[in-house]
Amino acid sequence: MDRDNLRFSVELRRNIEWGEDYTEDHYEFATEAEAVAFAKENRKHLHSILEYAPGKNYDPKDITYRAGGSFGYNNIPWPRF
């Protein structure tokens, strides 16, 4: 697949030790549906889903909320009041 058609990026972060150490894994997708489905399957480690405008690799739109839920620091859901 042409890399220019991969407009959606999913970042997963996995803690490797107690504290703030983690690994970052980035996955790219051509469609929002693919990106969101992958993010939902990996929700435990989900950090972000980003959407890039066609032909651009900068200034993405954060669409993480489309995976459901709201994530805070270290992927702990924000409390709902």
C-alpha positions as CSV (number, residue, x, y, z in Angstrom):
1,M,0.0,0.0,0.0
2,D,1.2,3.5,-0.8
3,R,2.4,5.1,2.4
4,D,0.8,8.4,1.4
5,N,-2.6,6.8,1.8
6,L,-2.0,5.9,5.5
7,R,-3.8,8.8,7.1
8,F,-4.5,7.3,10.6
9,S,-1.9,6.6,13.3
10,V,-2.5,4.6,16.5
11,E,0.1,4.8,19.3
12,L,0.3,2.2,21.9
13,R,2.3,2.6,25.1
14,R,3.3,-0.3,27.3
15,N,4.9,0.1,30.7
16,I,8.1,-1.9,31.0
17,E,8.8,-1.2,34.7
18,W,7.1,0.5,37.6
19,G,7.1,4.2,37.0
20,E,7.2,6.2,33.9
21,D,9.2,3.8,31.6
22,Y,7.3,2.7,28.6
23,T,7.7,1.6,25.0
24,E,5.9,3.4,22.1
25,D,4.6,1.4,19.2
26,H,3.1,3.2,16.2
27,Y,0.7,1.6,13.6
28,E,-0.6,3.3,10.5
29,F,-3.9,2.6,8.7
30,A,-5.6,3.8,5.6
31,T,-9.1,4.1,7.1
32,E,-10.6,5.4,10.3
33,A,-12.6,2.2,10.8
34,E,-9.4,0.1,10.7
35,A,-7.6,2.4,13.1
36,V,-10.5,2.6,15.6
37,A,-11.0,-1.2,15.5
38,F,-7.3,-1.8,16.2
39,A,-7.4,0.8,19.0
40,K,-10.4,-0.9,20.6
41,E,-8.7,-4.3,20.5
42,N,-5.6,-2.8,22.2
43,R,-7.4,-0.4,24.5
44,K,-5.3,-1.3,27.5
45,H,-2.3,0.2,25.9
46,L,-3.9,2.9,23.8
47,H,-2.3,6.3,23.9
48,S,-3.7,8.0,20.9
49,I,-5.4,7.9,17.5
50,L,-4.3,10.6,15.1
51,E,-5.9,11.6,11.8
52,Y,-3.7,13.4,9.2
53,A,-5.1,15.5,6.4
54,P,-4.5,14.0,2.9
55,G,-0.9,14.6,1.8
56,K,0.3,16.0,5.1
57,N,2.4,14.4,7.8
58,Y,2.0,17.2,10.4
59,D,-0.7,18.9,12.5
60,P,-2.8,15.8,13.1
61,K,-6.3,15.8,14.6
62,D,-6.6,13.8,17.8
63,I,-9.5,11.4,17.4
64,T,-8.7,9.0,20.3
65,Y,-12.2,9.6,21.8
66,R,-13.6,7.6,18.9
67,A,-12.3,4.4,20.5
68,G,-14.7,5.0,23.3
69,G,-13.9,6.3,26.7
70,S,-11.7,9.1,27.8
71,F,-8.1,8.4,28.7
72,G,-5.9,10.4,31.0
73,Y,-2.3,10.1,32.2
74,N,-0.9,6.6,31.8
75,N,-4.1,5.5,30.0
76,I,-6.2,5.7,33.2
77,P,-9.7,6.9,32.3
78,W,-10.6,10.3,33.6
79,P,-13.2,10.2,36.3
80,R,-16.7,11.1,35.2
81,F,-18.6,13.5,37.4
